[in-house]
Amino acid sequence: MSSDELEHRLEQIRDKKLATEVRRFILNLFLLFDDNPPPHIQSYITEIMDILESKRAPAPVRLSLFSIF
């Protein structure tokens, strides 16, 4: 996965704090392997991104106390 593709996929994650932490983790993996992680590590990175992209952000819930009574 190229760094451009990684950045594009990270932008799709709604939770920006989570996206920042994932970015740090994955960039550290790339640094560890001199920008060329082995294929099995690359597949784990892809799997992590797939899971995060499929995760839905919680929707806000509005409750009215007057409708309960």
C-alpha positions in Angstrom: 0.0 0.0 0.0 1.4 3.4 -1.0 1.5 6.3 1.4 -1.0 8.2 -0.7 -3.5 5.3 -0.6 -2.9 5.0 3.2 -3.7 8.7 3.7 -6.8 8.4 1.5 -8.1 5.5 3.5 -7.3 7.2 6.8 -9.3 10.2 5.7 -12.4 7.9 5.3 -12.3 7.0 9.1 -14.8 9.2 10.9 -13.2 9.1 14.3 -10.2 11.4 13.8 -8.5 10.5 17.0 -8.6 6.8 16.1 -7.3 7.7 12.6 -4.4 9.6 14.1 -3.4 6.7 16.3 -3.7 4.2 13.4 -1.6 6.5 11.2 1.2 6.5 13.9 1.1 2.8 14.3 1.2 2.0 10.6 3.9 4.6 9.9 6.0 3.1 12.7 5.6 -0.3 11.0 6.8 1.2 7.7 9.8 2.8 9.5 10.6 -0.5 11.2 10.8 -2.3 7.8 12.5 0.6 5.9 9.3 1.5 4.0 8.9 -2.1 2.7 7.1 -4.3 5.1 6.9 -8.0 4.3 3.8 -9.3 2.5 2.2 -10.8 5.6 2.6 -7.4 7.4 1.1 -5.6 4.4 -1.9 -7.9 4.5 -2.4 -7.2 8.2 -2.3 -3.4 7.5 -4.9 -3.9 4.7 -7.1 -6.0 7.0 -6.9 -3.3 9.8 -7.9 -0.6 7.3 -10.8 -2.7 6.0 -12.1 -3.2 9.5 -11.8 0.5 10.4 -13.5 1.6 7.2 -16.4 -0.8 7.8 -16.9 0.4 11.4 -19.8 2.8 11.7 -19.7 5.9 13.9 -22.3 5.9 16.6 -25.3 8.2 15.7 -26.4 10.8 18.2 -29.6 9.9 20.1 -32.0 12.6 21.2 -34.3 12.0 24.1 -37.1 14.2 25.3 -38.0 13.9 28.9 -41.5 15.3 28.3 -42.4 12.5 25.8 -41.8 9.9 28.5 -44.6 11.2 30.8 
